Amino acid sequence: MGENLTQHIVNISGGKDSASCYMLAIMRGKPFRAVTADTGHENEITYDWISKLSARTGGPEVEVAKADFSDRIARKRTLVQTKWVSEGVADEIIQAALDVLHPTGIPFLDLCIWKGRFPSVKGQFCTEHLKAEPIFDQVFAPALAQGNVVSWQGERRAESPNRAKLPRHHRVRYGGLADLHIWRPILHWSAANTFALHDYFGLQPNPLYRMGMGRVGCFPCINAQKGELAAIFKRFPDVLEKLRQFELLVSKASKRGQATFYAASTTPQGKRLVAAQKQGLRLDEHLPGIDDIEAWSRTTRGGTQFDGFQLLDSDSLCSSQYGLCE
């Protein structure tokens, strides 16, 4: 493929890995574009960091793609009014769903209202619908109509067993369009490599990394670890109220009448309830909601005793998982 016909586009998440791809593209010395997906579920620090990336590095402005679930929510309303009724779903559940099946303008929340559930580790539909779809439809498809595209993606083998299997480059062909080349330039890098490149550019990483966050994408991510959740709830107490509201709305959109942001089996109490349900037992206890998750995040291993160190007032202290405090 001719270099002059190939468009390079860097996917930006606000994290260290995608930023490294962006800086490598700058070092390449040729024009490129950058795009991010606004999920409506990011920390304001991340939005601000992305908006200033161009000015701080000399690279291109980051374009924004945003998913819209209006049509799918409208179809869900029709489904509730027809199929749910024919299936004998209780009237109060049907009415509750119809009350909330309206777009909020927050892509993450609208996705969950449409689905009637939150994404999970086993059902991680958020990446596809919130990031891949809008970026492809709004940026990549128009670009592919003009010529080949190289998509720079900040994925590293060290992140997970699944990513360890990824190729550094592969080509995707779409009928009637040019070729899309997926390019993972930092696949073999360590996290330390990415921060070293930040240092080389004089670019401060997303400040959330110094606040105990391992991930700075969705806030919080469904893959967030216990310690990271404790840091989020302590430093950003407004997140807890936001997730309470999310659980309330998505529960109303669910045929079961309940939905929890994290899997019920996350806490010891939840594991016990799930095990009882599998045995056909019905216990007079609610499945763990976000308040239960917040309380559990402050406990020591085993989830039964509170961690005294976490109770200390350490909001202003650096608590990086990557050694950035040294």
Secondary structure, 3 states (H helix, E strand, C coil): CCHHHCEEEEEECCCHHHHHHHHHHHHHCCCCEEEEECCCCCCHHHHHHHHCHHHHHCCCCEEEECCCCHHHHHHHHHHHHHHHHHCCCCHHHHHHHHHHCCCCCCHHHHHHHHHCCCCCCCCCCHHHHHHHHHHHHHHHHHHHCCCCEEEECCCCHHHCHHHHCCCCEEEEECCCCCEEEEECCCCCCCHHHHHHHHHHHCCCCCHHHHHCCCCCCCCCCCCCCHHHHHHHHHHCCHHHHHHHHHHHHHHHCCCCCCCCCCCHHHCHHHHHHHHHHHCCCCCCCCCCCHHHHHHHHCECCCCCCECHHHHCCCCCCCCCCCCCCC
